[in-house]
Amino acid sequence: MPRGTTSNGLREYLLREAEDFRNQYGHLGAKVYDELSKPVQLLASGEVVQLRRYQLPDDHYARNAGQPHDVLILDAANVLHLEG
């Protein structure tokens, strides 16, 4: 099954990506680490998150369904919506 297409798979994928990014650049300072922790905390707690289409996994069905910078919303039920 493609990455990010199971019921919780997209949130898990985005969480791993956010954690990896924080771990790569968080060493630059406490403020940087704190800022990079915000998306990690939102994703880990199941909150609504805003993302861009280009952040979806390459094999996600919605990846090429619009413009790369389209704003998408992942709701608390892990359903992906186009903002607006």
C-alpha positions in Angstrom: 0.0 0.0 0.0 1.4 3.5 -0.8 2.7 5.5 2.1 0.3 7.9 3.8 -2.9 6.3 2.4 -4.0 4.2 5.3 -6.3 5.7 7.9 -3.5 7.0 10.1 -0.7 6.6 7.6 -0.6 10.2 6.4 -0.4 11.7 10.0 2.3 9.1 10.8 4.3 10.0 7.7 4.0 13.8 8.4 5.0 13.2 12.0 8.1 11.3 11.0 9.0 14.0 8.5 8.6 16.8 11.1 10.6 14.9 13.6 13.4 14.2 11.1 13.5 17.9 10.1 13.5 19.0 13.8 16.3 16.6 14.6 18.3 17.8 11.6 18.1 21.5 12.4 17.1 21.8 16.0 20.7 21.9 17.1 20.9 25.4 15.8 19.4 26.7 19.0 16.7 26.4 21.6 14.4 28.8 19.7 14.8 26.9 16.5 14.1 23.6 18.3 11.0 25.1 19.9 9.7 26.3 16.6 10.4 23.0 14.8 8.6 21.2 17.7 5.3 22.9 17.1 4.3 20.8 14.1 5.6 17.7 15.8 3.4 18.4 18.8 0.3 19.1 16.7 0.7 16.0 14.7 1.5 13.8 17.7 -1.5 15.1 19.6 -3.9 14.5 16.7 -4.7 18.2 16.2 -5.8 19.8 13.0 -2.8 20.6 10.8 -2.3 22.7 7.8 0.1 21.6 5.1 1.0 22.1 1.4 0.3 19.6 -1.3 4.0 19.2 -2.0 4.4 17.9 1.6 2.4 14.8 0.8 4.3 11.5 0.1 5.2 11.1 -3.6 2.8 8.2 -4.0 -0.1 9.8 -2.2 -3.2 10.0 -4.4 -3.7 13.7 -3.8 -0.1 14.7 -4.4 -0.6 15.6 -8.1 -4.3 16.5 -7.9 -3.7 20.3 -7.9 -0.9 22.9 -7.5 2.1 22.0 -5.3 1.4 25.0 -3.0 -2.3 24.3 -2.5 -3.2 24.6 1.2 -4.6 21.3 2.7 -6.0 20.6 6.1 -5.6 17.3 7.9 -8.4 17.1 10.4 -8.5 15.4 13.7 -10.1 12.3 12.1 -7.2 12.2 9.6 -9.3 13.3 6.7 -7.5 15.5 4.1 -9.4 18.6 2.9 -8.5 21.3 0.4 -8.7 24.6 2.4 -11.4 27.0 1.3 
